[in-house]
Amino acid sequence: MNSLKIKKDDEVQVIAGKDRGRTGKVLTTDAKNGTVIVSGLNIATKHKKPRNMQEPGGIIKQELPLDASNVMVVCPKCHKATRIKTEVSASGEKTRICKKCGAEL
């Protein structure tokens, strides 16, 4: 299983595709497929048929997965899209570091 440097609730910016330049918050990550779902980005329109009286049909807008390679984490300190560096402390704890300003993510 691959590990992603992007975690849930990270602020990310899309760097490729139809939503290039837009930012959003990561809702879910899928390390097995290397994808992330970002709120408000990569929206698809689905037509849903009503199955019973309690479940209405209609047109539903839904976020679809983006490839993790097409998004970059936005640093909360410098507010720029950046790559992530991982440092291991003396106690063996891993921390994610912004490559541009050196702030801990």
PLY file of the C-alpha trace (Angstrom):
ply
format ascii 1.0
element vertex 105
property float x
property float y
property float z
element edge 104
property int vertex1
property int vertex2
end_header
0.00 0.00 0.00
1.32 3.42 -0.99
1.38 6.23 1.52
0.23 9.73 0.62
1.82 12.93 1.86
-1.63 14.52 1.71
-3.86 13.96 4.73
-7.54 14.53 5.48
-8.43 18.18 6.31
-5.34 19.55 4.48
-5.85 22.66 2.36
-4.75 21.79 -1.19
-4.42 23.56 -4.54
-5.10 21.79 -7.85
-2.12 22.08 -10.22
-3.51 20.23 -13.27
-6.88 19.63 -14.90
-10.10 21.60 -15.29
-9.96 23.01 -11.74
-6.31 24.17 -11.97
-5.52 26.99 -9.54
-8.52 26.40 -7.26
-8.13 25.42 -3.61
-10.21 23.29 -1.27
-10.16 21.08 1.80
-9.44 17.34 1.49
-12.49 15.28 2.48
-11.06 11.78 1.99
-7.87 10.13 0.78
-7.41 6.74 -0.86
-3.80 5.61 -0.60
-4.46 2.36 -2.49
-5.59 4.19 -5.64
-3.57 7.37 -5.00
-6.61 9.66 -5.10
-8.11 12.42 -2.95
-11.59 13.97 -2.83
-11.53 17.76 -2.39
-14.60 19.71 -1.31
-16.12 21.80 -4.10
-13.72 20.61 -6.81
-14.03 18.10 -9.68
-17.84 18.28 -9.53
-19.89 15.88 -11.68
-23.62 15.99 -12.30
-25.44 12.71 -11.71
-29.05 11.97 -12.57
-30.61 9.86 -9.82
-33.77 7.87 -10.28
-36.20 7.71 -7.35
-36.14 4.23 -5.81
-39.06 4.66 -3.38
-41.24 7.40 -1.88
-38.69 8.34 0.81
-35.76 8.63 -1.60
-36.43 11.37 -4.15
-34.77 11.46 -7.54
-33.21 14.43 -9.25
-29.97 15.93 -10.41
-27.17 15.60 -7.84
-23.80 17.37 -7.90
-21.05 15.17 -6.47
-17.28 15.48 -5.94
-15.24 12.88 -7.81
-11.71 11.75 -6.88
-8.65 13.63 -8.15
-5.26 11.99 -8.57
-3.03 12.90 -5.64
-0.26 13.95 -8.03
-2.50 16.75 -9.33
-2.79 18.55 -5.98
-0.28 20.34 -3.75
-0.62 21.13 -0.06
-1.05 24.83 0.78
1.12 25.86 3.74
-0.97 27.49 6.51
1.90 29.86 7.38
3.10 31.18 3.99
-0.18 30.44 2.10
1.65 28.98 -0.92
1.33 25.61 -2.62
4.38 23.62 -1.58
6.00 20.23 -1.57
6.28 18.41 1.72
9.46 17.28 3.45
9.30 14.63 6.19
11.63 14.84 9.16
12.09 12.20 11.84
12.78 13.51 15.35
15.12 11.86 17.84
12.13 10.16 19.50
11.18 8.58 16.15
8.17 10.84 15.51
7.59 11.92 11.88
6.61 15.52 11.11
5.64 17.14 7.81
7.57 20.32 6.94
6.86 23.02 4.30
9.75 23.13 1.80
9.30 26.88 1.17
9.18 28.37 4.68
10.11 25.47 6.96
6.86 25.57 8.98
5.43 22.38 10.45
2.21 21.22 8.79
0 1
1 2
2 3
3 4
4 5
5 6
6 7
7 8
8 9
9 10
10 11
11 12
12 13
13 14
14 15
15 16
16 17
17 18
18 19
19 20
20 21
21 22
22 23
23 24
24 25
25 26
26 27
27 28
28 29
29 30
30 31
31 32
32 33
33 34
34 35
35 36
36 37
37 38
38 39
39 40
40 41
41 42
42 43
43 44
44 45
45 46
46 47
47 48
48 49
49 50
50 51
51 52
52 53
53 54
54 55
55 56
56 57
57 58
58 59
59 60
60 61
61 62
62 63
63 64
64 65
65 66
66 67
67 68
68 69
69 70
70 71
71 72
72 73
73 74
74 75
75 76
76 77
77 78
78 79
79 80
80 81
81 82
82 83
83 84
84 85
85 86
86 87
87 88
88 89
89 90
90 91
91 92
92 93
93 94
94 95
95 96
96 97
97 98
98 99
99 100
100 101
101 102
102 103
103 104
